[in-house]
Structures are given as C-alpha cells and as structure tokens.
Amino acid sequence: MLVGLTPIDGLMSAIQTGAAYDQLALTLSPTQWLEFGQAMQPLSVAVGDVLIERGATDRVAYFIESGVLSAHLEDAEGRMRLAVLNPGTVVGEGGFLSGLARSATVIATAQGRVWCLSPMRFENLAQRHPQLGLALALAMGSVAVRRCTHPTRRVAIT
C-alpha cells in the first residue's frame, strides 16, 4: 500500500477490494501503481453520461473507480441486453485490445469517477515499464474472457 494519498488511491482500492465477477485482477507494486496512474486521465461521470457508443472506433479503456456503468445494446428483435459494471473493473477492453468497433453503448447510471487509458499512453507506459504493460494487458484480457463466458456480461465487452 502506498504511504500518503495519491490520485490513484481510489482506483487502487476499488481494484484491490472489489468482489465483482469481472473484477480486474491486478497486483502492482507501489511504484507500478504510480506509473499506472500517471499514464491515465481521471474523468468524473454524471448519471446519463455516455462513455462508449456502439459502433465507435475509439480505443480508450475505462477503469472504474466509483459509480456504476451499464453496457447495453438492442438485439435483432429490439430487446435490450444489459450488463451492470461496478468499481474495480474495466470497460472498453474489447476495442482497446482488438481495435474493433465498439459492440455496445456504455452509460453512467450513477455518478462516479473513471480513469481513461488510450492506446498511445499504454504503448508509452509499456515501453518504459514492460512488466507493468504485460500485467495490464493480461488483466484486461482476463476480464474479457470472463465476460465471454457469462450470459449477460458478454455485452460489456466493448
């Protein structure tokens, strides 16, 4: 645990103490947490804010510190499929890792804070700290795989 408060402490706590099915399994040293935090940008979200739109081609990943997000889409029959995303996990990992268009829309359903990581910032981080880059990529990949096997959370692979 880091001594004193740093900007990343809230996210670090959410990741370390969360118990969600799709929790981000990420164990980092204090120095790695600081590097991770410096690579990202914090973003406050209000109810109704759209973080990801289905079909968009951006590749930003969002790490959820607080609040609640929902991922949803309409199927061919017009039915809405929904996954609820809680603190301590990531959303946008599908587009981030694959470069494919977003498969669902993600909206804030409770006020909170997320941390944004772009591919360019990730590449810079991974070049400077390869072990940290590998740990992040594996953790995001693990979330995507767990969501793939879950009947409703698969919607959240955006």
C-alpha positions, 0 to 999 in steps of 0.5 A: 500500500502506498504511504500518503494519498495519491490520485490513484488511491481510489482506483487502487482500492476499488481494484484491490477490494472489489468482489465483482465477477469481472473484477480486474485482477491486478497486483502492482507494486507501489511504484507500478501503481504510480506509473499506472496512474500517471499514464491515465486521465481521471474523468468524473461521470454524471448519471446519463453520461455516455462513455462508449457508443456502439459502433465507435472506433475509439480505443480508450479503456475505462477503469472504474473507480466509483459509480456504476456503468451499464453496457447495453445494446438492442438485439435483432428483435429490439430487446435490450441486453444489459450488463451492470459494471461496478468499481474495480473493473474495466470497460472498453477492453474489447476495442482497446485490445482488438481495435474493433468497433465498439459492440455496445453503448456504455452509460453512467447510471450513477455518478462516479469517477473513471480513469481513461487509458488510450492506446498511445499512453499504454504503448508509452507506459509499456515501453518504459515499464514492460512488466507493468504493460504485460500485467495490464494487458493480461488483466484486461484480457482476463476480464474479457474472457470472463465476460465471454463466458457469462450470459449477460456480461458478454455485452460489456465487452466493448 
